[in-house]
Amino acid sequence: MKGILMNNVWNIRKNKNLNFILSEKTTDISGIDHENVAIIAYIYYEDTVQQYLKYLKNISDKMAIYLISSNENTLKRLNKFAQNKKNVRVIEKNNRGRDISALVISSREIFFRYSYVCFVHDKRAKLESNQEMVSFWIKNLWGNTLNSGGYIENILKLFTDYPNIGLLVPPEPYIFMRQSDFWGIEYERTIELAKELNLTNTTIERKYPPITLGTVFWCRTYIMKKLFDKEWRYEDFVEEPMPEEGTISHAVERIFAYLAQDAGSETATVMSESYAKELIMLLQREKDEIYRMLNNGIGKNVPFYLWEFYLRKEQIKMYVNAHDQIYLFGDGEVGKCYFSALKEIVGCNPEAFLVSDSKVHRESITDIAILPFEAIHVKQSTGIIISVGRKTEDEIKTYLQSRNYNRYLCVNDLLEDT
């Protein structure tokens, strides 16, 4: 879906580096009237209520708190918490639609009473084996929105310091960082929802992942107008048990950054200092594991050696810049990986994949032509990067040398220089 603003929200966040790590202590007063701020929380699971109440205790008593649930026992716990608190209201709802209906139906009459709203909800692991990962996700969702009173003030200070930012979200869940396709079957449903909401000033492309996963955010409330313009009903949501993908709820979860863009605002990611430290440790551990797998040849589809481009990026750039045309010799899986690495890491678009004359079995791959070596006019400015597995590199070198071409680049030769 494309509109006036053609740059995708993911790219805008990347190019402007709209990623903020905030202290849990107050660094400066925001200047925002706390009575103009509301926190809306959907809490369902009775056995985990206490871990969320500790976050709610961080909220200033001048800010409004709305606690929503469809679980009778949880409602009793929430009402007990709300006793003698003038700023806390408990709302009962139908469970159909879970957190999404809590937002678009239960919050409808209160949302726009405020200029700033934080929406959060609880989560629970379905399997014991997922408990550790889901616990870290909960830290992500709640710790990066309601970590402390000082952290909340620093969130509000971001809004005053950056008037173009309308939506603040936690980082993508750690578990999703391992995936190459962040959309799954939700892409088409999100496009449909964007059309239904008349989002004309935004662009949604499958090649860029949605920024919002988890339905937890801080926002300037005006950016949500088109979401609330729709007359949502409980019947819009599937009955329980809700499928794990493919529903309107999953589309709404992914639409928030595009709502912000359509309203003329930008989306930024926020995290606390404590979460950032923990995330860095996890990413470092996983990086080490990936490198060990690559070095041992036990990684999936190895050898792809994408990491070799990273290690020798500057030398590869020098080679690319010294030639007017770049070809990749080898059209297999390694060649496809080299093509992606050259394009994304080095910023080079190879002219074509080259193969020996007897091995042309198809016309193109990744929309790039596959040509026999003899079909190209080799000039002084022609560069060829060998993009095959190590076992056949020497064969390709011999082939090129037999045709009086010695200016090729073999990434593994660069590695041997270290």
C-alpha positions as CSV (number, residue, x, y, z in Angstrom):
1,M,0.0,0.0,0.0
2,K,1.6,3.3,-1.1
3,G,0.7,6.9,-0.4
4,I,2.2,10.3,-0.3
5,L,4.9,9.3,2.2
6,M,6.8,6.6,0.3
7,N,9.5,5.8,2.8
8,N,8.6,2.8,5.0
9,V,8.4,3.4,8.7
10,W,11.1,0.8,9.3
11,N,13.5,2.7,7.1
12,I,12.6,6.0,8.6
13,R,13.4,4.6,12.1
14,K,16.7,3.2,10.8
15,N,17.8,6.3,8.8
16,K,17.0,8.7,11.6
17,N,18.2,6.3,14.3
18,L,15.0,6.7,16.3
19,N,16.1,4.2,19.0
20,F,16.3,5.5,22.5
21,I,17.8,3.9,25.7
22,L,16.4,5.7,28.7
23,S,17.5,5.9,32.3
24,E,15.2,4.4,35.0
25,K,15.8,7.6,37.0
26,T,14.4,11.0,36.1
27,T,16.9,13.0,34.1
28,D,14.6,16.0,33.4
29,I,11.0,17.0,33.9
30,S,8.9,16.6,30.8
31,G,6.7,19.6,31.4
32,I,3.6,17.5,30.5
33,D,0.6,17.7,32.9
34,H,0.2,14.3,34.4
35,E,-3.5,14.7,34.4
36,N,-3.3,14.6,30.6
37,V,-1.8,11.1,30.7
38,A,-3.5,7.7,31.0
39,I,-2.3,4.2,31.3
40,I,-4.6,1.4,30.0
41,A,-3.8,-2.1,31.0
42,Y,-5.6,-5.3,30.0
43,I,-4.8,-8.1,32.5
44,Y,-6.4,-11.5,32.1
45,Y,-4.3,-14.2,33.9
46,E,-5.1,-14.3,37.7
47,D,-1.9,-16.2,38.7
48,T,0.4,-13.5,37.3
49,V,-1.5,-10.4,38.4
50,Q,1.1,-9.5,41.0
51,Q,4.0,-9.2,38.6
52,Y,2.1,-6.5,36.6
53,L,0.9,-4.6,39.7
54,K,4.5,-3.9,40.6
55,Y,4.7,-1.9,37.3
56,L,1.4,-0.1,37.9
57,K,2.8,1.1,41.3
58,N,5.4,3.1,39.4
59,I,2.7,5.4,37.9
60,S,2.1,8.8,39.4
61,D,-1.2,9.2,41.3
62,K,-2.0,12.1,39.0
63,M,-2.1,9.9,36.0
64,A,-5.3,8.0,35.2
65,I,-5.1,4.2,35.3
66,Y,-7.7,2.0,33.6
67,L,-7.5,-1.7,34.4
68,I,-9.5,-4.0,32.0
69,S,-10.2,-7.7,32.4
70,S,-12.6,-10.4,31.3
71,N,-11.5,-12.8,34.0
72,E,-13.8,-12.7,37.1
73,N,-11.1,-13.7,39.6
74,T,-8.6,-11.2,38.1
75,L,-11.2,-8.5,38.3
76,K,-11.4,-9.1,42.1
77,R,-7.6,-8.7,42.4
78,L,-7.7,-5.5,40.3
79,N,-10.6,-4.1,42.3
80,K,-8.6,-4.7,45.5
81,F,-5.6,-2.9,44.0
82,A,-7.9,0.0,43.0
83,Q,-9.4,0.5,46.5
84,N,-8.8,4.0,47.9
85,K,-7.1,5.0,44.6
86,K,-9.0,7.9,43.0
87,N,-7.0,7.6,39.8
88,V,-7.7,3.9,39.2
89,R,-10.8,2.5,37.4
90,V,-11.5,-1.1,36.8
91,I,-13.5,-2.1,33.6
92,E,-15.0,-5.5,32.9
93,K,-15.2,-6.7,29.3
94,N,-16.1,-9.6,27.1
95,N,-13.1,-11.8,26.5
96,R,-13.6,-12.0,22.7
97,G,-10.8,-10.1,21.1
98,R,-8.6,-10.2,24.2
99,D,-6.3,-7.2,24.4
100,I,-7.2,-5.8,21.0
101,S,-10.9,-5.4,21.9
102,A,-9.8,-4.0,25.3
103,L,-8.1,-1.2,23.3
104,V,-10.6,-0.5,20.5
105,I,-13.9,-1.3,22.4
106,S,-13.4,-1.0,26.1
107,S,-11.1,2.1,25.8
108,R,-13.1,3.8,23.2
109,E,-14.9,6.3,25.5
110,I,-11.8,7.2,27.5
111,F,-8.9,7.2,25.0
112,F,-9.3,10.7,23.6
113,R,-9.8,12.3,27.0
114,Y,-6.0,12.4,27.1
115,S,-3.2,13.6,24.9
116,Y,-0.9,10.7,25.9
117,V,-1.8,7.1,26.5
118,C,0.2,4.0,27.3
119,F,-1.4,0.7,26.5
120,V,-0.1,-2.6,27.9
121,H,-1.4,-6.1,28.4
122,D,-0.3,-9.4,30.1
123,K,1.2,-12.5,28.5
124,R,1.8,-16.0,29.5
125,A,3.8,-18.9,28.1
126,K,1.7,-21.7,26.6
127,L,4.5,-24.2,27.1
128,E,6.9,-24.6,30.1
129,S,9.8,-24.8,27.6
130,N,8.9,-21.2,26.4
131,Q,8.8,-19.7,29.9
132,E,12.2,-18.1,29.8
133,M,11.7,-16.5,26.5
134,V,8.2,-15.2,27.3
135,S,9.5,-13.8,30.7
136,F,12.0,-11.8,28.7
137,W,9.2,-10.6,26.4
138,I,7.2,-9.4,29.4
139,K,10.3,-7.5,30.5
140,N,10.4,-6.0,27.1
141,L,6.7,-5.0,27.0
142,W,6.2,-3.8,30.5
143,G,9.8,-2.9,31.5
144,N,10.3,-0.7,28.5
145,T,7.0,1.2,29.0
146,L,6.5,1.4,32.8
147,N,9.9,0.6,34.3
148,S,9.8,3.2,37.0
149,G,8.4,6.6,37.8
150,G,11.5,8.2,36.5
151,Y,11.5,6.1,33.3
152,I,7.9,7.2,32.7
153,E,8.8,10.8,33.0
154,N,11.7,10.3,30.6
155,I,9.2,8.7,28.1
156,L,7.1,11.9,28.3
157,K,10.2,14.0,27.9
158,L,10.9,12.3,24.6
159,F,7.5,13.5,23.4
160,T,8.3,17.1,24.3
161,D,11.8,16.9,22.8
162,Y,10.7,15.2,19.6
163,P,7.4,16.7,18.4
164,N,7.5,14.6,15.2
165,I,7.3,11.4,17.2
166,G,3.8,10.1,17.8
167,L,4.4,6.5,18.8
168,L,6.9,4.9,21.1
169,V,7.2,1.1,21.2
170,P,9.4,-1.5,22.8
171,P,11.9,-3.2,20.5
172,E,11.0,-6.2,18.5
173,P,10.7,-9.3,20.7
174,Y,14.0,-11.1,21.0
175,I,12.5,-14.3,19.8
176,F,11.4,-12.6,16.5
177,M,14.9,-11.3,15.8
178,R,15.8,-14.8,14.6
179,Q,13.2,-14.8,11.8
180,S,13.6,-13.6,8.2
181,D,9.9,-13.2,7.6
182,F,8.3,-11.0,10.3
183,W,4.9,-11.0,8.5
184,G,4.0,-14.6,7.9
185,I,0.4,-14.8,6.7
186,E,-0.5,-11.5,8.4
187,Y,0.8,-9.2,5.6
188,E,-2.3,-9.5,3.4
189,R,-4.7,-9.1,6.4
190,T,-2.8,-5.9,7.5
191,I,-3.0,-4.5,4.0
192,E,-6.8,-5.1,4.0
193,L,-7.1,-3.4,7.4
194,A,-5.1,-0.4,6.2
195,K,-7.5,0.0,3.3
196,E,-10.5,-0.4,5.6
197,L,-9.1,2.3,7.9
198,N,-8.3,4.6,4.8
199,L,-4.6,4.9,5.5
200,T,-3.6,6.7,2.4
201,N,-0.5,8.5,3.7
202,T,1.7,5.5,4.4
203,T,3.4,2.6,2.7
204,I,3.4,-1.1,3.8
205,E,5.8,-3.4,2.1
206,R,6.5,-7.0,2.9
207,K,10.3,-6.7,2.6
208,Y,10.2,-4.4,5.7
209,P,9.1,-5.9,9.0
210,P,6.4,-4.2,11.0
211,I,7.8,-2.2,13.9
212,T,5.0,-3.1,16.3
213,L,4.7,-6.6,17.6
214,G,3.1,-7.1,21.0
215,T,0.4,-4.4,21.1
216,V,2.2,-2.3,23.7
217,F,3.0,1.4,23.2
218,W,3.0,5.0,24.3
219,C,1.3,7.4,21.9
220,R,0.0,10.8,21.2
221,T,-3.6,9.9,21.0
222,Y,-4.4,11.8,17.8
223,I,-2.5,9.3,15.8
224,M,-5.0,6.6,16.6
225,K,-8.1,8.5,15.3
226,K,-8.6,6.4,12.2
227,L,-8.4,3.2,14.3
228,F,-11.2,4.4,16.5
229,D,-13.2,5.9,13.7
230,K,-14.1,2.3,12.9
231,E,-17.2,1.1,14.9
232,W,-15.6,-2.0,16.3
233,R,-17.8,-4.8,17.7
234,Y,-16.9,-7.9,19.6
235,E,-18.2,-9.8,16.6
236,D,-15.3,-8.5,14.5
237,F,-13.0,-10.8,16.5
238,V,-12.9,-14.6,16.4
239,E,-14.3,-16.6,19.2
240,E,-12.0,-18.5,21.6
241,P,-9.8,-20.4,21.3
242,M,-8.2,-17.7,19.1
243,P,-5.8,-19.0,16.4
244,E,-2.1,-18.1,16.8
245,E,-2.1,-16.3,13.4
246,G,-4.3,-14.9,10.6
247,T,-6.9,-13.0,12.6
248,I,-7.9,-9.3,12.6
249,S,-6.2,-9.1,16.0
250,H,-2.9,-9.9,14.5
251,A,-3.4,-7.3,11.8
252,V,-4.2,-4.6,14.4
253,E,-1.1,-5.5,16.3
254,R,1.0,-4.6,13.2
255,I,-0.9,-1.5,12.1
256,F,0.1,1.1,14.8
257,A,3.3,2.5,13.1
258,Y,1.4,2.9,9.9
259,L,-1.4,4.8,11.7
260,A,1.2,7.1,13.1
261,Q,2.8,7.7,9.6
262,D,-0.6,8.3,8.1
263,A,-1.2,10.9,10.8
264,G,2.1,12.6,9.9
265,S,4.1,11.3,12.9
266,E,7.1,9.0,13.3
267,T,7.6,5.9,15.3
268,A,10.6,5.4,17.7
269,T,11.8,2.5,19.8
270,V,12.5,2.9,23.5
271,M,14.1,0.6,26.0
272,S,15.4,0.9,29.6
273,E,19.1,0.8,30.4
274,S,18.6,-2.5,32.3
275,Y,16.8,-4.1,29.4
276,A,19.4,-2.9,26.9
277,K,22.2,-4.5,29.0
278,E,20.4,-7.8,29.1
279,L,19.6,-7.7,25.4
280,I,23.2,-7.0,24.5
281,M,24.4,-10.0,26.5
282,L,21.8,-12.3,24.8
283,L,22.7,-11.0,21.3
284,Q,26.5,-11.4,22.0
285,R,25.9,-15.0,23.2
286,E,23.8,-15.8,20.1
287,K,26.4,-14.2,17.8
288,D,29.1,-16.4,19.3
289,E,27.0,-19.5,18.8
290,I,26.3,-18.6,15.2
291,Y,30.0,-18.0,14.4
292,R,30.9,-21.4,16.1
293,M,28.3,-23.1,13.9
294,L,29.7,-21.5,10.8
295,N,33.2,-22.3,11.6
296,N,32.3,-25.9,12.4
297,G,30.2,-26.2,9.2
298,I,27.0,-27.2,11.1
299,G,24.9,-24.2,10.5
300,K,21.9,-24.3,8.2
301,N,22.8,-24.1,4.5
302,V,26.5,-23.7,5.2
303,P,28.8,-22.7,3.5
304,F,27.1,-19.3,2.8
305,Y,29.9,-17.3,4.5
306,L,27.9,-14.1,4.7
307,W,30.0,-13.2,7.7
308,E,33.0,-13.2,5.5
309,F,31.6,-10.1,3.7
310,Y,31.4,-8.4,7.0
311,L,34.9,-9.3,8.0
312,R,36.4,-8.1,4.7
313,K,33.8,-5.4,3.7
314,E,36.3,-2.6,3.1
315,Q,38.5,-4.7,0.9
316,I,35.5,-5.9,-1.1
317,K,34.4,-2.3,-1.4
318,M,37.8,-1.3,-2.8
319,Y,37.5,-4.1,-5.4
320,V,34.0,-3.1,-6.4
321,N,34.8,0.6,-6.7
322,A,37.8,-0.2,-8.9
323,H,35.6,-1.8,-11.5
324,D,32.8,-0.5,-13.7
325,Q,31.0,-3.9,-13.8
326,I,30.8,-6.6,-11.2
327,Y,29.8,-10.2,-12.0
328,L,29.4,-13.1,-9.7
329,F,30.8,-16.4,-10.9
330,G,28.5,-19.1,-9.5
331,D,24.7,-19.2,-9.5
332,G,24.1,-21.7,-6.6
333,E,23.1,-21.0,-3.1
334,V,26.4,-19.4,-2.2
335,G,26.0,-17.1,-5.2
336,K,22.5,-16.0,-4.1
337,C,23.9,-15.3,-0.6
338,Y,26.8,-13.3,-2.1
339,F,24.4,-11.3,-4.2
340,S,22.4,-10.4,-1.1
341,A,25.5,-9.5,0.8
342,L,26.9,-7.3,-2.0
343,K,23.6,-5.5,-2.3
344,E,22.8,-5.0,1.3
345,I,26.3,-4.7,2.9
346,V,28.4,-3.1,0.1
347,G,25.7,-1.4,-1.9
348,C,26.6,-3.1,-5.2
349,N,24.2,-4.6,-7.8
350,P,26.1,-7.3,-9.8
351,E,25.4,-7.3,-13.6
352,A,24.8,-11.0,-13.8
353,F,25.7,-14.5,-12.5
354,L,28.3,-16.2,-14.6
355,V,28.7,-19.9,-15.2
356,S,30.9,-22.0,-17.5
357,D,29.4,-22.6,-21.0
358,S,28.1,-26.1,-20.3
359,K,26.3,-25.2,-17.1
360,V,23.6,-22.7,-18.2
361,H,20.4,-24.4,-17.0
362,R,18.2,-21.4,-16.4
363,E,17.9,-17.8,-17.5
364,S,17.9,-15.9,-14.2
365,I,17.8,-15.9,-10.5
366,T,16.7,-13.2,-8.1
367,D,15.8,-11.3,-11.3
368,I,19.5,-11.2,-12.3
369,A,20.5,-12.9,-15.6
370,I,22.6,-16.1,-15.7
371,L,25.1,-15.9,-18.5
372,P,27.9,-18.1,-19.8
373,F,31.3,-16.5,-19.2
374,E,32.0,-16.5,-23.0
375,A,28.8,-14.3,-23.5
376,I,30.3,-11.2,-21.8
377,H,32.8,-8.8,-23.1
378,V,35.6,-8.8,-20.6
379,K,37.4,-5.5,-20.2
380,Q,40.0,-4.0,-17.9
381,S,37.1,-2.6,-15.8
382,T,35.3,-5.9,-15.5
383,G,35.3,-7.4,-12.0
384,I,34.4,-11.0,-11.2
385,I,33.8,-12.2,-7.6
386,I,33.9,-16.0,-7.2
387,S,30.7,-17.1,-5.5
388,V,31.0,-20.8,-5.0
389,G,31.7,-23.2,-2.1
390,R,35.3,-23.7,-1.1
391,K,35.5,-27.1,-2.7
392,T,35.1,-25.7,-6.2
393,E,36.9,-22.4,-5.9
394,D,40.1,-23.7,-7.4
395,E,38.2,-25.2,-10.3
396,I,36.7,-21.7,-11.1
397,K,40.1,-20.0,-10.7
398,T,41.6,-22.5,-13.2
399,Y,38.7,-21.9,-15.5
400,L,39.1,-18.1,-15.5
401,Q,42.9,-18.2,-15.8
402,S,42.6,-20.5,-18.8
403,R,40.6,-17.7,-20.4
404,N,43.3,-15.1,-19.5
405,Y,41.3,-13.5,-16.7
406,N,43.3,-13.1,-13.4
407,R,41.6,-10.1,-11.8
408,Y,39.0,-12.1,-10.0
409,L,38.3,-11.7,-6.3
410,C,38.0,-14.7,-4.0
411,V,36.8,-13.7,-0.5
412,N,38.5,-16.7,1.1
413,D,41.8,-15.5,-0.3
414,L,41.3,-12.3,1.7
415,L,40.6,-14.2,4.8
416,E,43.9,-16.1,4.4
417,D,45.7,-12.8,4.6
418,T,44.7,-12.3,8.3
